[in-house]
Amino acid sequence: MTNTSLYGLSIEQIYNTLNLEKKFQAKQIYQWLIKGVTDFNLMSNISKNERERLVNEYKSPISSKVIDTQIDETGATKLAIELHDGSIIESVMLIDKNDRKTACLSSQVGCAMGCKFCRTGTMGLIRNLTSSEIIEQFVHLRKLGNITHIVYMGMGEPLANLAPVLESIRFFHSEDAFYISLRRITISTCGIVSGINKITEQNLNVKLAVSLVSAENPLRSKIMPINDTFNLQQLKKSLLHYQNKGGSRFTLEYCMLSGVNCDLNAAKKLASFTNGLDAVVNLIPWNPAAELPWTTPTTEEINTFTKYLDEFHISYARRYTRGRSVNGACGQLATKNNKKGN
Ligand code: SF4
């Protein structure tokens, strides 16, 4: 028995991995997998004997399983997914007001970046996910609805696990697989400049979201330790390079923390940082997490801040939280039963 996932493999690789007699059987299995059929027994165009052999020798073509499902009042659905080694990750299906469904995928178990506003950051990094484990999250979520968009905004920093993330993107985009437009795929980063530069060099046409939180180095370093490695000047330089090389319009994610980054001074710094960048600032009121020391801004505080942003002609969008009541909103994902070294 094996836990090897077949997701992400080519037809040729499936043929070799499963020791199949005929190549067309690999194609049939590949097609079942894309349809979301993850039980060999249900692959009805494979002979009964062969199905029995596959179940006996390989058990299942998928290596992870959903162990918990939570749905909030907006329809946002959070899945807890157990991986082959017992690690647990979370993935979320978000639904917007136009019924657009987006898969929010994890790229790591935990995260090493330690952003102070984020629950995942409290876990530390347990391990990277493989491309198959990333793809399988989408397969589980797609059983809930017709998902058209993907964001790498779940647990982990995608640019710290770039190769598997790129492999999964290639698979999602492949015409033979899920055929999702690259423009509907967003990579979200805390600001790993070397990773942004790699995406620019590869001319990858996915969207980019960069978590900013503050446009002032001392404050940003306090909340996002990555700023000590790649400060705001380095970040802006890489974003300008991305922009000049024709990268699609990107967003700056601005997690609003009451009394911390929503005043006139913060708006001024933001105006200076965004000057010359063709970016939209996404205002995201902090999603509460009991163990973290922040407060969500009041509507009045948000309104005052947006008034400042209007005065400085900063392009922004106000985000309304989905998934908050099931701890599935931005920055709220964390699983308890993972241990380092698992
Ligand atoms: S915000 Fe993203 S990069 Fe920062 S700790 Fe959370 S998961 Fe990691």
Boltz pocket constraint, residues with backbone or C-beta under 6 A from the ligand:
constraints:
  - pocket:
      binder: B
      contacts: [[A, 110], [A, 111], [A, 112], [A, 113], [A, 114], [A, 115], [A, 118], [A, 119], [A, 120], [A, 121], [A, 122], [A, 154], [A, 155], [A, 156], [A, 157], [A, 189], [A, 190], [A, 211], [A, 331]]
      max_distance: 6.0
